[in-house]
């Protein structure tokens, strides 16, 4: 079953992982290809979002 998330919920959940991934991509991803850097940024964002969800769910229990 799919849940509907409000924009506020999405922003609260993804703002910090997005910001950290953007900073990491700007500082460390210098691969000379926009596509590679974009894939690296998206992968970093997904991993950080997953880790943030694990941490939040551990605190909520």
Backbone torsions as a table, in degrees:
resi	resn	phi	psi	omega
1	UNK	NA	134.5	-180.0
2	UNK	-90.8	138.4	174.7
3	UNK	-96.4	149.3	173.8
4	UNK	-98.8	127.0	-179.7
5	UNK	-106.5	138.7	174.0
6	UNK	-77.9	158.2	-179.8
7	UNK	-57.6	-37.8	179.5
8	UNK	-61.7	-42.7	179.2
9	UNK	-63.8	-41.8	179.8
10	UNK	-65.5	-43.3	179.5
11	UNK	-64.2	-40.9	178.8
12	UNK	-64.1	-36.3	-176.3
13	UNK	-81.5	-34.5	-171.2
14	UNK	-109.3	-7.7	-175.1
15	UNK	-62.8	-49.2	-177.5
16	UNK	-67.6	-48.3	176.8
17	UNK	-59.9	-38.0	178.0
18	UNK	-62.7	-46.6	-178.0
19	UNK	-64.0	-45.1	179.5
20	UNK	-64.4	-42.7	178.8
21	UNK	-63.4	-37.9	178.4
22	UNK	-65.4	-42.8	178.6
23	UNK	-65.2	-43.9	178.5
24	UNK	-61.2	-44.4	-179.7
25	UNK	-63.0	-41.2	-179.6
26	UNK	-68.2	-35.2	-176.6
27	UNK	-84.3	-36.2	-167.9
28	UNK	-116.8	-21.3	-176.0
29	UNK	-92.5	95.6	177.9
30	UNK	-123.6	66.1	-174.0
31	UNK	-94.1	-2.1	176.9
32	UNK	78.3	5.4	179.2
33	UNK	-136.6	125.9	179.8
34	UNK	-59.8	-41.8	-177.4
35	UNK	-62.8	-44.4	179.0
36	UNK	-64.5	-41.9	179.1
37	UNK	-66.2	-36.3	177.3
38	UNK	-65.7	-43.9	177.8
39	UNK	-62.8	-42.2	177.3
40	UNK	-62.0	-41.6	178.2
41	UNK	-63.5	-46.9	-178.6
42	UNK	-63.8	-42.8	178.2
43	UNK	-61.8	-43.8	178.6
44	UNK	-62.0	-42.9	178.8
45	UNK	-61.6	-44.7	-179.8
46	UNK	-63.2	-43.2	-179.9
47	UNK	-65.3	-45.4	179.3
48	UNK	-64.8	-37.7	176.6
49	UNK	-64.0	-40.4	177.9
50	UNK	-64.2	-45.4	179.2
51	UNK	-63.8	-40.6	178.4
52	UNK	-62.8	-40.4	178.6
53	UNK	-65.1	-39.3	177.4
54	UNK	-62.7	-43.4	-179.6
55	UNK	-65.7	-45.2	179.4
56	UNK	-63.7	-41.0	179.9
57	UNK	-68.6	-30.3	177.8
58	UNK	-68.8	-37.0	179.0
59	UNK	-74.5	-27.1	-178.4
60	UNK	-78.8	-16.4	-178.0
61	UNK	-78.9	NA	NA
